[in-house]
């Protein structure tokens, strides 16, 4: 029978402190850089849209409430 091996190799750490930091980061769930970049891009688009369309939206809402 063939021997099954793990899909992920064993991590090698330089020190016990590095291992502890890595385990804590895995538990906390450090966000991926791509997710952070996408969030910043969405925030930037939202700020740009508010700056560009904000006065018209406020004017429209004021007219609609009359």
N, CA, C and O atoms as a DFTB+ gen file, in Angstrom:
264 C
 N C O
     1  1       0.837      -1.165       0.000
     2  2       0.000       0.000       0.000
     3  2       0.892       1.241       0.000
     4  3       1.930       1.273       0.662
     5  1       0.474       2.258      -0.750
     6  2       1.305       3.464      -0.822
     7  2       1.159       4.302       0.440
     8  3       0.139       4.271       1.129
     9  1       2.195       5.033       0.706
    10  2       2.202       5.868       1.908
    11  2       1.711       7.271       1.532
    12  3       2.230       7.880       0.597
    13  1       0.713       7.781       2.258
    14  2       0.179       9.107       1.987
    15  2       1.025      10.154       2.692
    16  3       1.410       9.981       3.849
    17  1       1.307      11.230       1.993
    18  2       2.072      12.319       2.588
    19  2       1.187      13.555       2.673
    20  3       0.181      13.674       1.974
    21  1       1.578      14.447       3.527
    22  2       0.826      15.683       3.719
    23  2       0.934      16.558       2.474
    24  3       1.948      16.552       1.775
    25  1      -0.121      17.300       2.219
    26  2      -0.118      18.200       1.073
    27  2       0.828      19.374       1.342
    28  3       1.450      19.898       0.418
    29  1       0.932      19.779       2.591
    30  2       1.773      20.913       2.962
    31  2       2.993      20.419       3.730
    32  3       2.857      19.659       4.689
    33  1       4.176      20.841       3.317
    34  2       5.378      20.382       4.025
    35  2       5.464      21.025       5.410
    36  3       4.854      22.062       5.669
    37  1       6.222      20.397       6.277
    38  2       6.446      20.902       7.634
    39  2       7.203      22.219       7.562
    40  3       8.186      22.336       6.830
    41  1       6.747      23.210       8.323
    42  2       7.444      24.501       8.351
    43  2       8.693      24.396       9.213
    44  3       8.711      23.695      10.224
    45  1       9.740      25.108       8.793
    46  2      10.981      25.156       9.557
    47  2      11.137      26.586      10.069
    48  3      11.123      27.542       9.293
    49  1      11.286      26.715      11.386
    50  2      11.405      28.027      12.012
    51  2      12.810      28.223      12.546
    52  3      13.466      27.277      12.982
    53  1      13.270      29.499      12.501
    54  2      14.610      29.821      12.979
    55  2      14.651      29.833      14.506
    56  3      15.686      29.523      15.097
    57  1      13.547      30.186      15.146
    58  2      13.526      30.270      16.603
    59  2      12.124      29.954      17.115
    60  3      11.158      30.002      16.353
    61  1      12.011      29.632      18.401
    62  2      10.678      29.389      18.968
    63  2       9.779      30.631      18.914
    64  3       8.561      30.510      18.780
    65  1      10.385      31.836      19.021
    66  2       9.592      33.061      18.950
    67  2       8.953      33.228      17.565
    68  3       7.805      33.657      17.443
    69  1       9.719      32.881      16.533
    70  2       9.190      32.982      15.172
    71  2       8.020      32.016      14.992
    72  3       7.024      32.347      14.350
    73  1       8.149      30.826      15.561
    74  2       7.072      29.843      15.463
    75  2       5.822      30.358      16.169
    76  3       4.716      30.206      15.650
    77  1       5.982      30.962      17.340
    78  2       4.843      31.482      18.089
    79  2       4.175      32.623      17.318
    80  3       2.948      32.672      17.230
    81  1       4.974      33.543      16.758
    82  2       4.402      34.656      15.983
    83  2       3.634      34.127      14.781
    84  3       2.558      34.633      14.461
    85  1       4.174      33.117      14.117
    86  2       3.510      32.548      12.952
    87  2       2.194      31.890      13.337
    88  3       1.196      32.042      12.633
    89  1       2.182      31.163      14.444
    90  2       0.944      30.514      14.894
    91  2      -0.103      31.541      15.278
    92  3      -1.283      31.353      14.983
    93  1       0.305      32.629      15.933
    94  2      -0.636      33.687      16.301
    95  2      -1.195      34.349      15.052
    96  3      -2.395      34.610      14.971
    97  1      -0.333      34.625      14.075
    98  2      -0.787      35.240      12.823
    99  2      -1.767      34.327      12.095
   100  3      -2.733      34.806      11.501
   101  1      -1.529      33.015      12.135
   102  2      -2.446      32.078      11.499
   103  2      -3.802      32.076      12.193
   104  3      -4.840      32.003      11.535
   105  1      -3.793      32.156      13.523
   106  2      -5.052      32.160      14.276
   107  2      -5.829      33.452      14.065
   108  3      -7.047      33.424      13.892
   109  1      -5.130      34.588      14.079
   110  2      -5.789      35.884      13.945
   111  2      -6.322      36.053      12.532
   112  3      -7.381      36.653      12.345
   113  1      -5.641      35.556      11.569
   114  2      -6.083      35.666      10.184
   115  2      -5.630      36.978       9.572
   116  3      -6.457      37.838       9.270
   117  1      -4.351      37.141       9.389
   118  2      -3.799      38.352       8.811
   119  2      -4.348      38.494       7.396
   120  3      -4.273      37.549       6.611
   121  1      -4.902      39.669       7.056
   122  2      -5.499      39.825       5.725
   123  2      -4.453      39.745       4.628
   124  3      -3.294      40.116       4.818
   125  1      -4.875      39.264       3.503
   126  2      -3.981      39.162       2.359
   127  2      -3.742      40.542       1.780
   128  3      -4.626      41.397       1.847
   129  1      -2.559      40.782       1.208
   130  2      -2.269      42.100       0.628
   131  2      -3.235      42.478      -0.497
   132  3      -3.576      43.651      -0.649
   133  1      -3.675      41.507      -1.278
   134  2      -4.612      41.792      -2.366
   135  2      -5.951      42.271      -1.848
   136  3      -6.578      43.149      -2.442
   137  1      -6.391      41.692      -0.735
   138  2      -7.657      42.108      -0.138
   139  2      -7.549      43.529       0.396
   140  3      -8.476      44.326       0.245
   141  1      -6.433      43.844       1.011
   142  2      -6.201      45.197       1.515
   143  2      -6.170      46.197       0.361
   144  3      -6.746      47.279       0.467
   145  1      -5.511      45.851      -0.727
   146  2      -5.438      46.728      -1.893
   147  2      -6.820      46.943      -2.513
   148  3      -7.156      48.060      -2.907
   149  1      -7.611      45.893      -2.599
   150  2      -8.968      46.019      -3.139
   151  2      -9.824      46.915      -2.247
   152  3     -10.615      47.713      -2.750
   153  1      -9.674      46.791      -0.932
   154  2     -10.417      47.646      -0.016
   155  2     -10.032      49.107      -0.159
   156  3     -10.894      49.987      -0.147
   157  1      -8.733      49.366      -0.293
   158  2      -8.284      50.741      -0.488
   159  2      -8.770      51.303      -1.826
   160  3      -9.121      52.480      -1.910
   161  1      -8.793      50.482      -2.855
   162  2      -9.298      50.926      -4.156
   163  2     -10.786      51.250      -4.073
   164  3     -11.233      52.256      -4.624
   165  1     -11.558      50.402      -3.385
   166  2     -12.990      50.663      -3.233
   167  2     -13.227      51.947      -2.435
   168  3     -14.116      52.731      -2.764
   169  1     -12.441      52.155      -1.404
   170  2     -12.545      53.379      -0.613
   171  2     -12.213      54.596      -1.470
   172  3     -12.900      55.615      -1.391
   173  1     -11.179      54.499      -2.276
   174  2     -10.802      55.596      -3.161
   175  2     -11.887      55.915      -4.177
   176  3     -12.176      57.086      -4.425
   177  1     -12.487      54.893      -4.766
   178  2     -13.573      55.109      -5.728
   179  2     -14.773      55.747      -5.029
   180  3     -15.428      56.618      -5.602
   181  1     -15.065      55.325      -3.805
   182  2     -16.179      55.915      -3.058
   183  2     -15.943      57.377      -2.749
   184  3     -16.851      58.196      -2.889
   185  1     -14.737      57.714      -2.330
   186  2     -14.411      59.120      -2.052
   187  2     -14.477      59.943      -3.326
   188  3     -15.005      61.055      -3.318
   189  1     -13.947      59.410      -4.420
   190  2     -14.005      60.125      -5.695
   191  2     -15.458      60.339      -6.130
   192  3     -15.815      61.429      -6.577
   193  1     -16.291      59.311      -6.001
   194  2     -17.694      59.425      -6.407
   195  2     -18.419      60.458      -5.549
   196  3     -19.214      61.242      -6.068
   197  1     -18.157      60.469      -4.253
   198  2     -18.816      61.456      -3.385
   199  2     -18.367      62.869      -3.756
   200  3     -19.183      63.790      -3.771
   201  1     -17.087      63.048      -4.054
   202  2     -16.574      64.354      -4.440
   203  2     -17.181      64.797      -5.774
   204  3     -17.527      65.966      -5.943
   205  1     -17.308      63.869      -6.711
   206  2     -17.777      64.198      -8.049
   207  2     -19.301      64.342      -8.115
   208  3     -19.804      65.281      -8.732
   209  1     -20.048      63.409      -7.477
   210  2     -21.505      63.401      -7.568
   211  2     -22.203      63.964      -6.333
   212  3     -23.417      64.170      -6.360
   213  1     -21.474      64.214      -5.263
   214  2     -22.074      64.644      -3.999
   215  2     -22.959      65.866      -4.093
   216  3     -24.092      65.815      -3.615
   217  1     -22.504      66.983      -4.692
   218  2     -23.360      68.168      -4.771
   219  2     -24.659      67.921      -5.541
   220  3     -25.713      68.424      -5.151
   221  1     -24.592      67.155      -6.625
   222  2     -25.804      66.855      -7.392
   223  2     -26.767      65.987      -6.587
   224  3     -27.979      66.194      -6.632
   225  1     -26.235      65.028      -5.861
   226  2     -27.094      64.154      -5.049
   227  2     -27.771      64.962      -3.954
   228  3     -28.964      64.786      -3.710
   229  1     -27.029      65.852      -3.286
   230  2     -27.624      66.689      -2.243
   231  2     -28.714      67.589      -2.826
   232  3     -29.775      67.746      -2.222
   233  1     -28.462      68.171      -3.979
   234  2     -29.446      69.036      -4.638
   235  2     -30.691      68.236      -5.012
   236  3     -31.810      68.709      -4.819
   237  1     -30.508      67.037      -5.540
   238  2     -31.633      66.180      -5.914
   239  2     -32.460      65.822      -4.685
   240  3     -33.689      65.884      -4.728
   241  1     -31.805      65.451      -3.597
   242  2     -32.538      65.084      -2.393
   243  2     -33.287      66.276      -1.809
   244  3     -34.378      66.110      -1.264
   245  1     -32.721      67.469      -1.912
   246  2     -33.387      68.664      -1.420
   247  2     -34.646      68.957      -2.260
   248  3     -35.702      69.269      -1.709
   249  1     -34.528      68.856      -3.579
   250  2     -35.680      69.103      -4.466
   251  2     -36.751      68.051      -4.234
   252  3     -37.939      68.371      -4.229
   253  1     -36.347      66.804      -4.042
   254  2     -37.311      65.704      -3.863
   255  2     -38.094      65.871      -2.573
   256  3     -39.259      65.476      -2.516
   257  1     -37.495      66.442      -1.537
   258  2     -38.180      66.577      -0.268
   259  2     -39.144      67.774      -0.243
   260  3     -39.902      67.923       0.715
   261  1     -39.127      68.623      -1.270
   262  2     -40.029      69.792      -1.293
   263  2     -41.443      69.396      -1.591
   264  3     -42.325      70.252      -1.647
